[in-house]
Amino acid sequence: MKRYEIRLSLAENVKTFVGLISRQPFDMDLRAGRHVVDAKSILGIFSLDLSRPIFLEFDETSADPAQVEALLKDIKPFLVE
């Protein structure tokens, strides 16, 4: 399971993030504390406490390495270094 911390502080960031994530054919989740939502769901993301750390999680065995690389390049502005 791959896990990346992300920051989505503005509503516009959520919209952009979902647009980028939705291009990928594999399933991804966002976890904030004990709450988990589909990373491709705008409403699900807005149900999370966006002031807390949020983690993007997915099963790397279900994704082509080239797809994962493209995803990480696309969402780089949202990743917490």
C-alpha distances in whole Angstrom, upper triangle without the diagonal:
4,6,10,13,16,19,21,25,27,27,28,24,23,25,24,20,20,22,20,17,19,20,16,16,13,12,10,11,13,13,16,17,17,17,14,16,15,15,18,20,23,24,21,20,24,23,21,23,22,24,21,18,15,12,10,7,6,5,6,8,10,11,14,13,17,15,12,15,17,15,15,19,19,18,19,22,19,17,18,19
4,7,10,13,17,19,22,24,25,25,22,20,23,21,18,18,20,18,15,17,18,15,16,13,12,10,11,12,12,15,17,17,17,15,16,15,14,17,19,21,23,20,19,22,23,20,21,20,22,19,16,13,10,8,6,5,6,6,10,11,11,13,12,15,13,10,12,15,12,11,15,16,14,15,18,16,13,15,15
4,7,10,13,16,19,22,22,23,19,18,21,20,16,17,19,17,14,17,19,16,17,14,13,10,10,9,10,12,14,15,15,13,14,14,12,16,18,20,21,18,16,20,20,17,18,17,18,16,12,10,6,6,5,7,9,10,13,14,14,16,15,17,15,12,14,16,13,11,15,16,13,14,16,13,11,12,13
4,6,10,13,16,19,20,20,16,16,19,17,14,15,18,15,13,17,18,16,18,16,14,11,11,10,10,12,14,16,16,14,15,15,12,15,18,18,21,18,15,19,19,16,17,15,16,14,10,8,5,5,7,9,12,12,16,16,15,17,16,17,15,12,13,14,12,9,13,13,10,11,12,10,7,8,9
4,7,10,13,16,18,18,15,14,18,17,13,15,18,16,14,18,20,18,21,18,17,13,12,9,9,10,12,15,15,14,15,15,13,16,17,18,19,17,14,17,17,14,14,12,13,11,7,6,4,6,9,12,15,16,19,20,19,21,19,20,18,15,16,17,14,12,14,15,11,11,12,8,6,6,8
4,7,10,12,14,15,11,11,14,13,10,13,15,13,13,16,18,17,20,18,17,13,12,9,10,10,13,16,15,14,14,14,11,14,16,15,17,15,12,14,16,13,13,10,11,10,7,6,6,7,10,13,17,17,21,21,19,21,20,20,18,15,16,16,13,11,13,13,9,9,9,5,4,5,9
4,6,9,11,12,9,9,13,12,10,13,15,14,14,17,19,19,22,21,19,16,14,11,12,11,14,17,16,15,15,16,13,15,16,15,16,15,12,13,15,12,11,8,9,9,7,7,9,10,14,17,20,21,25,24,23,25,23,23,21,19,19,19,15,14,15,14,10,10,9,5,6,6,10
4,6,8,9,6,6,10,10,8,11,13,13,13,16,18,19,22,21,19,16,14,11,13,12,15,18,16,15,14,15,12,14,14,12,14,13,9,10,13,10,10,6,8,10,9,8,11,11,15,18,22,23,26,25,24,26,25,25,22,20,20,19,16,15,16,14,11,12,10,7,9,10,14
4,7,9,7,8,11,12,11,14,16,16,17,19,22,22,25,25,23,19,18,14,15,14,17,19,18,18,17,18,15,17,16,14,15,15,11,11,13,11,10,6,7,10,11,11,14,15,19,22,25,26,30,29,27,29,28,28,25,23,24,23,20,19,19,17,14,15,12,9,12,12,15
4,5,5,7,9,10,11,13,15,16,17,18,21,22,25,25,23,20,19,16,17,16,19,22,19,19,18,18,16,16,16,12,14,15,12,10,14,13,12,9,10,13,14,14,16,17,21,23,27,28,31,30,28,30,30,29,26,24,25,23,20,20,20,17,15,16,13,11,14,15,18
4,5,5,7,9,10,11,13,15,15,17,19,21,24,24,22,20,18,16,18,17,20,22,19,19,17,17,15,14,13,10,11,13,10,8,12,12,13,10,12,15,16,15,17,17,21,23,27,28,31,29,28,30,30,29,26,25,25,23,20,20,21,18,15,17,15,13,16,18,21
4,5,5,6,9,10,11,13,14,15,18,20,23,23,22,20,19,17,20,19,23,25,22,21,18,18,15,15,14,11,13,15,12,12,15,15,16,13,15,18,18,16,18,18,21,23,27,28,31,29,27,28,28,27,24,23,24,21,19,19,19,16,14,16,13,12,16,18,21
4,5,5,6,9,10,11,12,14,16,18,21,21,20,17,17,14,17,17,20,22,20,19,17,16,13,13,13,11,13,14,11,11,15,14,14,11,13,15,15,13,15,15,18,20,24,24,28,26,24,26,25,24,21,20,20,18,16,16,16,13,10,12,10,8,12,14,17
4,6,5,6,9,10,10,12,15,16,19,19,17,15,14,12,14,15,18,20,17,16,13,13,10,10,10,7,10,11,7,8,12,11,13,10,13,15,14,12,14,13,16,18,22,23,26,24,23,25,25,24,21,20,21,19,15,16,17,14,11,14,12,10,13,15,18
4,6,5,6,9,10,11,13,15,18,19,18,16,16,14,17,18,22,23,20,18,15,14,11,10,10,7,10,12,10,10,14,14,16,14,17,18,18,16,17,15,18,20,23,24,27,25,23,25,25,24,21,20,21,19,16,17,17,14,12,15,13,12,15,18,21
4,6,5,6,9,10,12,14,17,18,18,16,16,15,18,19,23,24,21,20,17,15,12,11,12,10,14,15,12,13,17,17,18,15,18,19,18,16,17,15,18,19,22,23,26,24,21,23,23,21,18,18,18,15,13,14,14,10,9,12,11,10,13,16,19
4,5,5,6,8,10,12,15,15,15,12,13,12,15,16,20,21,19,16,14,12,9,9,10,9,13,13,10,12,15,15,16,13,16,17,16,13,13,11,14,15,19,19,22,20,18,20,20,19,16,15,16,14,11,11,12,9,7,10,9,8,11,14,17
4,5,5,6,9,10,13,13,12,11,11,11,15,16,20,21,18,15,12,10,7,5,7,7,10,11,9,11,14,14,16,14,18,18,17,14,14,12,14,15,18,19,22,19,18,20,20,19,16,16,17,15,12,13,15,11,10,13,13,11,14,17,20
4,6,5,7,10,13,14,14,13,15,15,18,20,24,25,21,19,16,13,10,8,10,9,13,14,13,15,18,18,20,18,21,22,21,17,17,15,17,17,20,20,23,20,18,19,20,19,15,16,17,14,11,14,14,10,10,14,14,13,16,19,22
4,6,6,8,11,13,13,12,14,14,18,20,23,24,22,19,16,14,10,9,12,12,16,16,14,16,19,19,21,18,21,22,20,17,16,13,15,15,18,18,20,18,15,16,17,15,12,12,13,10,8,10,10,7,7,11,11,11,13,17,19
4,5,6,9,9,9,8,10,11,15,17,21,21,19,16,13,10,7,6,10,11,14,14,12,15,17,17,19,17,20,20,18,15,13,10,12,11,14,15,17,15,13,15,15,15,11,11,13,10,7,10,11,9,8,12,13,12,13,16,19
4,5,8,9,9,9,12,13,17,20,23,23,20,17,14,10,8,6,9,10,14,14,13,16,18,18,21,19,23,23,21,18,16,13,14,13,16,16,18,15,14,16,17,16,12,13,15,13,10,13,14,11,12,15,16,15,17,20,23
4,7,9,11,11,14,16,20,22,26,26,23,20,17,14,12,9,13,14,18,17,17,20,22,22,24,22,26,26,24,20,19,15,16,14,16,16,18,15,13,14,15,13,10,12,13,10,9,12,13,10,12,15,17,16,18,21,23
4,6,8,9,12,15,18,21,24,25,22,19,16,13,11,9,13,15,18,18,17,20,22,22,24,23,26,25,23,19,17,13,13,11,13,12,14,11,9,10,12,11,7,9,11,9,7,11,13,11,12,15,17,16,17,20,22
4,7,9,13,16,19,23,26,25,23,19,17,13,12,11,14,17,20,19,19,22,23,23,26,25,28,27,25,21,19,15,14,12,12,12,13,9,8,10,13,12,9,11,14,12,11,14,16,15,15,19,21,20,20,24,25
4,7,10,14,17,20,23,22,20,16,15,11,11,10,14,17,19,17,18,21,22,21,24,23,27,25,23,19,16,13,11,8,8,9,10,6,6,9,12,12,9,10,13,13,11,14,16,15,15,18,21,19,19,22,24
4,7,11,13,17,19,19,16,13,11,8,8,8,11,15,16,14,15,18,19,18,21,21,24,22,20,17,14,11,9,7,8,10,11,8,9,12,14,16,12,12,15,15,12,15,18,16,16,19,21,18,18,21,23
4,7,10,14,16,16,14,10,9,6,5,7,10,13,15,12,12,16,16,15,18,17,20,19,16,13,10,7,6,5,8,10,12,10,10,14,15,16,13,11,15,14,11,13,16,15,13,16,18,15,15,17,20
4,6,10,13,12,10,6,6,5,5,8,9,12,13,10,10,13,13,12,15,15,17,16,14,10,8,6,5,6,10,12,15,13,14,17,18,19,16,14,17,17,14,15,18,17,14,17,18,15,15,17,19
4,7,10,10,8,6,5,6,5,9,10,11,12,9,8,11,11,9,11,11,14,12,10,6,5,5,6,9,13,15,18,17,17,20,20,21,18,16,18,18,15,15,18,16,14,16,16,13,13,14,17
4,6,7,6,4,7,9,9,13,13,14,14,11,9,12,11,8,10,11,13,10,8,6,5,7,7,11,14,16,19,19,19,22,22,24,21,18,21,21,18,17,21,20,16,18,18,15,14,14,18
4,6,5,7,9,12,11,15,14,15,14,11,10,11,10,7,7,8,10,7,6,5,7,9,11,14,18,20,23,22,23,26,25,27,24,21,24,24,20,19,22,21,18,19,19,15,15,14,18
4,6,8,11,14,15,18,18,18,17,14,13,14,12,9,9,11,11,8,8,8,9,12,13,16,19,22,24,24,25,28,28,29,27,24,26,27,23,22,26,25,21,22,22,18,17,17,19
4,7,10,14,15,18,17,18,17,14,14,15,13,10,11,13,14,12,11,11,11,13,13,16,18,21,24,23,25,28,28,30,27,25,27,28,24,24,27,26,23,25,25,21,20,20,22
4,7,10,12,15,14,15,13,10,10,12,9,7,9,12,14,11,12,10,11,12,12,15,18,21,23,22,23,27,27,29,26,24,26,27,23,23,26,25,21,23,23,19,19,19,23
4,7,9,12,11,13,12,9,9,12,10,8,11,13,15,13,12,10,9,10,10,12,15,18,20,19,20,23,24,26,23,20,23,24,20,20,23,22,19,21,22,18,18,19,22
4,6,9,7,10,9,5,7,10,8,8,12,13,16,14,14,11,11,10,10,12,15,18,20,18,19,22,23,25,21,20,22,22,18,19,22,20,18,20,21,17,18,19,23
4,5,5,9,9,6,8,11,11,11,15,15,18,17,16,12,12,10,10,10,13,16,18,16,16,20,21,22,18,17,20,19,16,17,20,18,16,19,20,17,18,20,23
4,6,8,10,8,7,11,12,11,14,13,17,16,14,11,10,7,9,10,13,15,18,15,15,18,19,19,16,15,17,16,13,14,17,14,12,16,16,13,14,17,20
4,7,9,8,8,11,13,13,16,15,19,19,18,14,13,11,12,12,15,17,19,16,16,18,20,20,16,15,18,16,13,15,17,14,13,17,17,15,16,19,22
4,5,5,6,9,10,11,15,14,18,18,18,14,15,13,14,15,18,20,22,19,19,22,23,23,20,19,22,20,17,18,20,17,16,19,19,16,18,21,24
4,5,5,6,9,10,13,12,16,17,17,14,15,14,16,17,21,23,25,23,22,25,26,25,22,21,23,21,18,19,21,18,16,19,18,15,18,20,24
4,5,5,6,9,12,12,16,17,18,15,17,16,18,19,22,25,27,25,24,27,28,28,25,24,26,25,21,22,24,21,19,22,21,18,20,22,26
4,5,5,7,11,11,15,15,15,13,14,13,15,16,19,22,24,22,22,26,27,27,23,22,25,24,20,21,23,21,18,21,21,17,19,21,24
4,5,5,9,8,12,12,13,10,11,11,13,16,19,21,24,22,22,25,25,26,22,21,23,22,18,19,21,18,15,18,17,14,16,17,21
4,5,8,8,11,12,14,12,14,15,17,19,23,25,28,26,26,29,29,29,26,24,26,25,21,22,23,21,18,20,19,16,18,19,23
4,7,9,12,12,14,12,14,15,17,20,23,26,28,26,27,30,30,31,27,26,28,27,23,24,26,23,20,23,22,18,20,21,24
4,6,9,9,10,9,11,13,15,18,21,24,27,25,25,28,29,29,26,24,26,26,22,22,24,22,19,21,20,16,17,17,21
4,5,6,9,9,12,14,17,20,24,26,29,28,28,31,30,31,28,26,28,27,23,23,25,23,20,21,20,16,17,16,20
4,5,7,7,11,13,16,19,23,25,28,27,26,29,29,29,26,24,25,25,21,20,22,20,17,18,16,12,14,14,17
4,7,9,12,15,18,22,25,27,30,30,29,32,31,31,29,26,27,27,23,22,24,22,19,19,17,14,15,13,17
4,6,10,13,16,19,23,25,28,28,27,30,29,30,27,25,26,26,23,21,23,22,18,19,17,14,14,12,16
4,7,10,13,17,20,21,25,25,24,27,26,27,24,21,22,23,20,18,20,20,16,16,15,12,11,9,12
4,7,10,13,17,18,22,21,21,24,23,24,21,18,20,20,17,16,18,17,14,15,14,10,10,10,13
4,6,10,13,15,18,18,18,20,19,21,19,15,17,18,15,13,16,16,13,14,14,11,9,10,13
4,7,11,12,15,15,14,17,16,18,15,12,14,15,11,11,14,13,11,12,14,10,9,11,14
4,7,9,12,12,12,15,15,17,14,12,14,16,12,12,16,16,13,15,17,14,12,14,16
4,6,9,8,9,12,12,15,12,10,13,14,12,12,16,16,14,16,19,16,15,17,18
4,5,6,7,11,11,14,12,10,14,16,13,14,18,18,17,19,22,20,18,20,21
4,5,5,8,8,11,10,8,11,13,12,12,16,17,16,18,21,19,17,19,20
4,6,8,9,12,11,10,14,16,15,16,19,20,20,21,25,23,21,23,24
4,7,9,12,10,10,14,15,14,16,18,19,19,21,24,22,21,24,25
4,6,8,6,7,10,11,10,12,15,15,16,18,21,20,19,22,23
4,5,5,6,9,10,11,13,14,15,17,18,22,21,20,23,23
4,5,5,6,9,10,11,12,14,15,16,20,20,18,21,21
4,5,5,6,9,10,11,12,14,15,19,19,18,21,21
4,5,5,6,9,10,10,12,14,17,17,17,20,21
4,5,5,6,9,10,11,12,15,15,14,17,17
4,5,5,6,9,10,11,14,15,13,16,16
4,6,5,6,9,10,13,14,14,17,17
4,5,5,6,8,11,11,11,15,16
4,5,5,6,9,10,8,12,12
4,6,5,9,10,10,13,13
4,6,8,9,10,14,15
4,6,5,7,10,12
4,5,5,9,9
4,6,8,10
4,7,9
4,6
4
